Structure formats: structure tokens, C-alpha cells
Amino acid sequence: MKKSARVLLAGALGAAIAFPVQSYELIGPRWRDNEVTINYIPIVPGAPLQGLTIWNDAMSEAIDSWAQGSSGLKINKVAATADPCAGIANGSGGFVAPHDGNLSGVSFAGTVCSTAWNAGTLAVNVQFSSGGFYTNSDILFNSGVNWDVYSGPIRTNIYDFKRVAVHELGHLFGLDHETTNLSIMAPFYDDAININDANMERPTPDDFEGINALYSTPNSPLVVNLEEPGTNQISSGVGNVRGWAVAASGIAEVEIYIDNDLQGNSPYGSARSDVGANYPSYPNAGNSGFSMTVNWSEFDEGPHTVIARAIDKLGNIATDSGLAIVKKFGTNFISSSNLVKLAGSVSTAGDQVTLDDVMVEGKPYRVILKWNTASQQFDVINIIKLF
């Protein structure tokens, strides 16, 4: 029996981080049969056994944020408590089995199963594994921390329980800390939540790629590829969520989610001769494209996780995800071209064009365009307020 622990610290790295693609880190073990059950009601010292609604709902939503984009891992959540420290012997060698019947649970606690919290530690995931498979994995939240549940920018000395829960669940599923890519799995709270002012609140595409790589099924009869938005793609105005999907049994539908909210079923069946050439044995692969129009101006500025969820005619599910970074003018809809004035300066640098003092509804902006070879056009990559 092997024990390990992963912690989230309160401090910040204080260094710039570059974001290459597919940089997820795996701990090693995985859940047997690609399935995990979590007793998600947190134990709160001094509170009723059933817990408090604010923590219950936040933990449930944190689990859902992973389930939407994890196509290979089946995540079951049970509205019950399970004591993470039940049955643990804490000797000189650290935590040892026996444990509590393999019940994965969540708790606020003043100690880590009788061991004092290390300074600056917000939460810890304690794992037990054997033969390359997890037998148990629990999450403890430091009850000495000032917790709340909120969205948006982080607050001084008030930690968002749900976003920390999303991070710790990543460990519970098998992801290690990630320091080279935009990820909720960064080891420090400031970087996991607020890196580059991203205000991350849910798993990123890199996080989903890690989970799906760990629990992938070789030679899958169902494949989906979300092409737009890609990773960290600037999105503004009216745009498309598009890609392709093929299945040995045929595609039944492709659902589009933004930040875990279902936007609807995408129209499916547009011509994709390139996919047809790569998947000649799949029915209708040459007409496997999907595309849905999205008005990004209706979303708040900042990052939004987009998930394409393909379902084949046998009920199998596969997902792919992207991250749209929304930039917009001060209104959701500009009603007339007369409200836009291009009277400022224009400068170029390589494949970028910068328009200064673009007046929109009487307010000045800097708009930066960049050539996109895939779409064969200039895309807006930034909108900067000059007021």
C-alpha cells in the first residue's frame, strides 16, 4: 500500500509563466475500471452531519466541472459524508493503512489526521494506491483558513472554496501540479486562480487533456476534435465554435458547453474532406464538421472553457475542449456602424496591425489584429480601453 499527498499553498510563485500546449503532469496511479465514487458532502466541525448548503453545492459543482470534460473517467458523486481520517494510523512513518473501506470523502479539519498543517497550506489530498491503482483518495481543507465561495478576482486573505476544491479534485483523479501551462493545477493559489489575471474557476483544456490521457481508451470508436476556440484563443464579437466528430456507429449529436452551461446541439454534417481522408472507415467522415455561432460579447471578459461533447448512436461519449479569452467593447451589441469611427493611427509589426483611437460609442479603444492562416483572415486578438 502506497500513500502520497498533494497540497495547495497560499503563496504566489512571483514569476512569469509561459504556456505551451499539453504540459499536464500525471501522478502515476489511476482509478481501476476508469471509475471513481466521491462522497462529496464536506464534514464541517461543529456543524450538522449533513454539512452546510454553501459547501455542499460548491463541492458538487466542482465535481461537475470535471465531469463535463472527462470522457474516459466515470465520476460518481454521492450526497453523503466519509471521514478522510477514519481508520488512519499516523505513526512515525506517516499515514498507514488500514483505511475506511475505500470511501473517498471531504472534510474541513484543524489537523491533517492529527498532524499539524504546514504553514501556508490551504488543502491536501491524501491518496492510497496499490498496484498502480488508487484504493482511496480524500480531501482535507484547512479549517483555520478564511473560506468563502465567490467568482471573479481573488480577494485578500479570503479563499474561494470551490476553486480550491476543483484543484484538489484534479489530484484525486490523478493529476499532479502543473507549472508550465495555464492550469487550475498550479501548486500556488495565486497562480492556479489568478495567473495573468485569468481568474480561473474551472479546469482548463490542458487539465482535461491530462485526465483524458490517463483514462483514454485505445482505438476509440468515437473521436471529436474542437478546432475553435483553441487553447487561450482571443474571442470577440460574433464567432464560431467549430470542429469535427466521427464515430464507428455514426454521430447522434454534438453538444456545446461554455463554462459547464449547455449552449445547445451544434449543427453537424458540414463537408470535411480532410477528415474523410484520415478516417476512411468511419461512416460519413467526409461530412463530419460541426459549427455553432456564439456571440462572445454576451459573456464576461476573461477565460471561458468551451467543451464539445460528441455522442455516438450507441451512447458512447467523447469530449474535447478549448479556452476562449473574451475581449470586448463596452457594450454587448453595437447597433449601428455610425457608432464606430476609425480616425486614429495605424501601425504594423510582422503579421499584426494595431488601430489606435478607434472610437466606439464615443469611447476610444486600441484594437490589435493578427493574421490567422487557418481562417485566412485577420482576427481581433486584443481590445484595450484607452479611457
N, C-alpha and C positions, 0 to 999 in steps of 0.2 A: 504494500500500500504506500503510495507516494503522496505527500502533502506539499502544496505550494500556496503562495498568497500573492495577490496583486493589490497595490494601494493607489489611491489618487491623492496627490498632495495639493495643499492650498496655494503654494507659491507660484511664481512665474519663471519661465526659463530666461527671459530677458534677452533673447537673441532672435534674429530674423530666421525664418524657416522657409526653405524652398519646397515646392510641391510637385515632385514627379508623379507619374501615374503608377498604380499598382505597387504601392510600397507597404501594404499591410504586413503585420507581423503576427505569426501564429505561436501559441504557447507550446503546442505539440499534441496533447490528448484531444479527443473528441468524444461526443456522446454516442454510445452504442445505438445502432439502428437509426442514426440520424434523428433522434427524438429526445426531447427534454421536457420535464414537467416542473413547474415552479409554483410553490405555494407563495403567492405574491402579497398577502396581507402582512404589512410590517408589524412586528411586535414593538409596542411603544411603552417603555417603563411608566407605570402609574396610570396607564390608560386601559380601557376595557380590552378584553382579549381580542375582540373583533377589530381593534385598531380604530383609526380616525379617518374619516372620509377623504380629507385632503391628501393624506399619504397613500391611501388605498387607490384612489383614482389616478394619482400621478404614477404609481408603480405599474398599474395596469396599462396606462397609456405608453409608458416607456417600453414595456414588453411589446405592445402593438407596433411601435415604431420600428422594431427589429423584424417582426413577423411579416410586415408588408413586403420587405425586400429580400427575405431569406428564402430562396426557392428550394434549397436542399435540406434544410433543417426544419422539422416539425416542432413548433413551440406550443406546449400546452400550459395554460395558466389556471390555477385552482384558487378560488376565493377562500383560502384557509391560511392559518399560521403554521410555521415549522421553526422551532428554535434552532438557530445555527450552531449553538454551543451544546446542544443536547448530546450527551454521551461522549464528549471530547475529553480526553485526559491530557492535561497540559503539564508535561514533565520537563526535565532538563533538556530533552531533545526536541522540545516544541510540541505541536499538536500531534497526537497519535490516535489511531482508531482504538476501540470501536466507535462508530458514529451512530446516527439516529435512524437507521433504517433507510438511508439514502433519500431523505426528504430535503429538497433544496428550499431554503427559507430565507427570510429577510428580517432584520431587526435593527432598531436603534439600541446602542449599548454604551455603557460607561467604560467598558474594557473590551479587549479582543479576547473573549473567553478567558477571563481572569488575568490576561496580560495587558499592561498599561499601553494606551495608544502612544505611538511615536508622535513627536511634536510635528504639527502641521498636517497630519493625516486626516482626511475627511471621511474616507470609507475604505473598506478592504473586502476583497473577495477571497475566501478560503476554499481551496479545492482539494479534493482527494481523487486519485486516479490509480488504476491498476491495469497493466497490460495494454497501455495506450488508450484506455477509455476512462472517462470520468465516472466515478461512483457517487460523488456528491459534490455540490458546489453551493456555497452560501454567501450572502452579502450582509455585512455589518456596517452601519452608519454611526459615526461618532456622535453620541448624544450630547457631547459638550460643545458642539458646533451650533451656530445660529442658522437654522434651516428655514426655508420658505419654499413656495412653488410660484414661479413667475417666468414670464417670457421677456425677450429683449436683452439689452445690455446688462452685464453683471453689475451687482450692487456691492458696495464696500462692506465687507465682513458679513454679508448675508448670502448664503449659498443656496443655489437652486437645487432642490432635492431631485426633481425629475431628470435634469440633465446629468447629474452625478449617477443616478440610477441607470440611465442609458449607458454611461461609460462602464459601470460595474457589470452590467448585463453582458457587455461585449466580452469581458473576461470570463464570465460564467459560460459563455458559448465557446470560448477557445481563442479569443484574440488577445494578443499581448499589447504592450504600449507601443505607440506609433509616434515617431519623432521627425519624420521626413515628409509627411504628406498631410493635407488638410483632413483631420480626423477627430472624431469625438473620443478617440482612444489615446490622445496625448496624455502624458503622465502628470501634467500640472493643470489645475483647474483653469487658470487664466488662458492657457493655450488650447485646452480642449474646448472651451466655451467661447472665448473671445479673441481667438487668434486673427490677426489682421482685421479686427473689428467685424468678424464674420457673424458673431452671435450664434454659434452653432447650438441647435436644440435637439438634434436627432442624428442618427447615423448618416455618414456621407457615402457616396458611391464607393470610395476605397474601402470603407468598413464592410459594405455589403459584398464587395469582391472577395474580401478575406473570408467571410462566413461561407460564401458560396463555393470558394475554392476548397475549404476544409470539408464541406459536406456535399461536394459535387458528385454526380453520377456519371461515370464514363459513358461515352457514346449515347448521350441523351437523345431520346426520340423527339425532343422539343427544344428549340433554340430561339431566343429572342435577343435582338440587338437594338438598343436605344442609341441612335446616332446624334440626335439633337433634342435637348442640350447635352453637350459633352461634360467633361469634368471642369468645373469652375468657369463655365461659359457665361459671358455677359449677355443678359437678355433684356430687351426693352421693347416698348410698343406692342404691336400685334405680331406674333411669331408662331412657329410650329413646334410641336413635339412629334418627332418622326423617327422611324426606324423600320425594321423588318422582323418577321417571325415565321418560322417553318415548323412543321410537325409531321411525323410519320403518319399520324391518323388524320391530319388536317387541323387547321386552326378554327376554334369555335368563336373566340373573341379576344380582343386585346383591350385591357382596362388601363387607364391612365390615372395615376395618383400624383398629387402635388402636396407635399407635407402631410402625407397619410390621408388626405381627403380625396375621395373618388371624384374625378372630373367627368367621367363618363367613359363609354366604349368608343375607341378610336375607329374611324372608317378604315377598312382593311381591304387589300386586294389590288393596290396600285402596282404598275409594272416595275419589276426589279430583275432585269436580265442578268446582272452580276450575281445575284443570289441564286438564280436558277442555274447558272453555270457551276456554282460552288456546291449546290445541293441538288444534283440532278435526280436523285432517287426520292426526293420529297415531293408530294403532290402539290401542284400549283406554286412551286417555289419561285417561278418566274413572275408571279403576281402576288408577292408576299409583303409588299410595302404597307405601312400604316402611317397616318398623319392626322393630327388634331390641331386646330387653331386655338391659340391661347393669347389672351390679352394680358401681357405681363404688367401693364400699368395698374391692373386691379389688385396686384399683390404688393406687399410692403417691400421697400428697398432692402436688399441683403440676400442671403442664400436661401434657396428653396430646393429641397430634394424632390426630384421627379422620378417616378417609377413606372415602367411599362411592365404590365403583368399579363403574360400570354397564357391562355387556357386552351388545351387541345380538345379534340372531340371525345377523348377518353377521360377527361377531367384532370389530366396532369397539368402542373403549373410551373412556369419558369418566369424569372424576373430579370430585368436589367435596370440600371439607374444612372442618373446624371445629376449634376448640380448646377442650377441656374442662379446666377448672381444678378438680381434685378436692379437696374438703374433706370430712373425715370425723371420726367419733368414734374412740376409741382401739381399737376392735375392728372386725373385718370383718362381724360379724353379731351383732346384739343378740337374744338367744334368747327374751326374754320382755318383755312390756310392764311387768311388775313391776320391771324394772331401770331404768325411766325415771320420774323424779319431776319434776313441774312445780310446784315450790314457791317459785320466785323471783319477782322483779318483772317486770312487762310494761310496755313503753313504746312509743309510736308516733311516727313522724315521716313525714308525707306518706303514701306508699304502702308504707312499711316498718314492720315490727313486730319489736321486739327482746325476746327472752326471756332474762333473766339467771338464773344459777344453776340451769340445767337439769341435774339430776343423772342421769348415765348410768353405770350400773355403779359407783355410788358416787363419781364424779368430776364436778366442776362445769364447765359449758360456757356460753358465751353463743351463742345461736342467733339469726341475723337472717333474717327472711323478707321477701320483696318480691313485690308483685303482678305477675303475668305475664299480660298481656292475651291473648297468643296461646294459652296453655294454659288461661286462665280459672281460675287458682288462684294461691295463694301458693307461691313456690318458696324453698327454702333458698338464700341467697346467701353465707352465711358461717357457719362453725363455729369458735369461738375457745375455746381451752383456758384455763381460769381456775385452773390448778394448776401 
